[in-house]
Every structure is written in structure tokens, then in C-alpha cells.
């Protein structure tokens, strides 16, 4: 009985770690995508400003 509880506990612990790491990876990736969009927008505005003159 104790062995089964230990295995279940370890499995739950591993699941929590994997789930947390997966969310952190997704969050970092979405932040990088957002940063890239902002960078591209800034570059397009700079290009428009240069072309006006």
C-alpha cells in the first residue's frame, strides 16, 4: 500500500513539474512573438518616417 502511494505521489510531482515547465515555455514563446511584432511595427513606422522626407 505504501509503495502504491509513493508511486502515485511521485507521478503527481512529476506531472506538476512538467506542466509548470510547459506553461513557462509557452509563456516565453508568446512573449517573444509579441516582442517580434512590436519590433516589426516600430521598424515599419521608422521606414514610413524616412520615406516622407
N, C-alpha and C positions, 0 to 999 in steps of 0.2 A: 504494500500500500504506500509506504513512504517513497519507494522508488518511482512509482507512478506519479505521485505528487511532485517529486523532484523533476522528473522529465517534463511534466506539464508546466511547471514553474519556469524551467529553463527555456522551453519553447515559447512561452509568453514573453519572456525577457528578450529573446532574440527577435521575435516579431515586433516588439516595441522599438528596438534599436533600428531594425531595417526600415520600419515605417517612418521613423523620425529622419533617418538619413535620406530616404526617398523624397520626403517633403522638402528637406533642406536643399536637395539638388534641384528639384522643380522650382523652388523659390529663387534660387540663384540664377537659373536659366531664364526665368521670366524677367528678372531684374536686368540681366544682360541684354535681352531682347528689347526691353523698354529703353535702356541706355543707348542702344544702337539706333532706335527710332528717333530719339531726341537728337542724337549726333547728326543723323541724316537730315533732319528738319533744320537744324542750325546751319549745316553746310548749304542747304538749298536757299535759305534766306541770305546767307553771305554771297552766294553766287548771284542772286537776284540784285542785291545791292551793288555788286561790282558791275553788273551789266547795265545798270541805269546810267552810269557816268560815261 
